[in-house]
Amino acid sequence: MENTEYVEEYEINDYFELQDIIQGRGDYIDLREKCIFRGVSRKCYELIPSSLRGFNIAKYIDADYAPGIKLRKEDALALELSVPEDMGDEGYEVYNLNKKYEFENGRELDDTFSLNQFKALQELFVINKFLDDADKEGLKVPIPQEIRRKIHSLELEIPYQWPGKEYYEIISLAQHYDLPTRALDWSYDFKVSLYFAVKNILVDNNTECYENNDGVLWAFNYRYFQGNFEIDDDSFRLKFYRPEYYTNPNLSAQKGLFTFHIDSKWNCDERSVDELIIDELENHKSEEDGEHVYNIPGLMSFTIPKNEKIFYKFIIPEDIKADVLNQLYLEGYSEKSLFPGYKGVTRNIKNKAILDAILGRY
């Protein structure tokens, strides 16, 4: 159940009702300048970066990837691993892991401290591979010199904080081309995000059956939490980053920005963005003059007006997705505008025909 102190939930009946709420018509407040938006195609999808969802990152790691971990004799025996005869109680041996954190005997690594480091190491490995391959193919990639020097290093070193700031631009590019990272996509334009909440109707309606295919448009009242860059304090673990639009036409068309889950290399916070934010609010609130004041480390002190929430969650029922998508198409939010180029144009031609069939126009 949602925390109603910080989250307002609406079930939308049609596109125009949603538009009225977000644009502040009637008794509503205008959310367009206050919020960033994210669309997800199913209610069960949480606000969790792709690299932290199950074994998503493993899909991009080949079978030869087998990093080693140093284990003392006691720990190796506990994991039923073979131990050299000359290994003393204080000695250690290096054991290799596969991409699913399993040793050769099938036992999984269960030490949280080490496991968190390996999760960060896998992300760094994939990003490094992306940089190396793209650079070799002559593609423009934003590689700071200190990172370029490490591309061919056999020993990848995780920054103290992961992701480090020097990786933000690289990760933004990789994330936009479907690599799993610790970044989460948002948009300043709610109609862009709404498109991503409903576009799956073009595929799912005809090929698969889901128990619940309702979509969600999230609105995040983010202004209170973006002060961490202004005071250059790394205490607050959610960072906001807008990449360079001129290097990526898709990001520019989609008015995109990212939030990053930042951890030390020994930690891995897998909470969703809404859970993370609400926990911070609950843990750092006090009452002054009859209102709640929030003093979250790394942020400037703030209060939340009584007519505002931090998150707005708009449920888009499956049976109106096609109508919503049609309205977006009419307003110019389609593949040809959101994915500039020939591919976007051809995708739009095909998808418009599919949408017409769904709507019974044939």
ABEGO torsion letter per residue (X at the ends): XBBAAABBBBBBABAAAAAAAAAGBEABBBAAAABBBBBBABAABBBBBAAABEAAAAAABBAABBBBBBBBAAAAAAAGBBBBAABBAABBBBBBBBAAGBBAAGBBBABAAAAAAAAAAAAAAAAAAAAAAAAAAGBBBBBBAAAAAAAABABBBBBABOBBAAAAAAAAAAAAAGBBBABBBBBABAAAAAAAAAAAAAAAAAABBBABABBBBBBBBAAAAAAAAAAGBAABABBBBBBBAAABAAAAAAGBBBBBBBBBAABBBABBAAAAAAAAAAAABBBBGGBBBBBBBGBBBBBBBAABBABBBBBBBAAAAAAAAAAAAAAGBBAAAABBEAAAAAAAAAAAAAAAAAAGAX
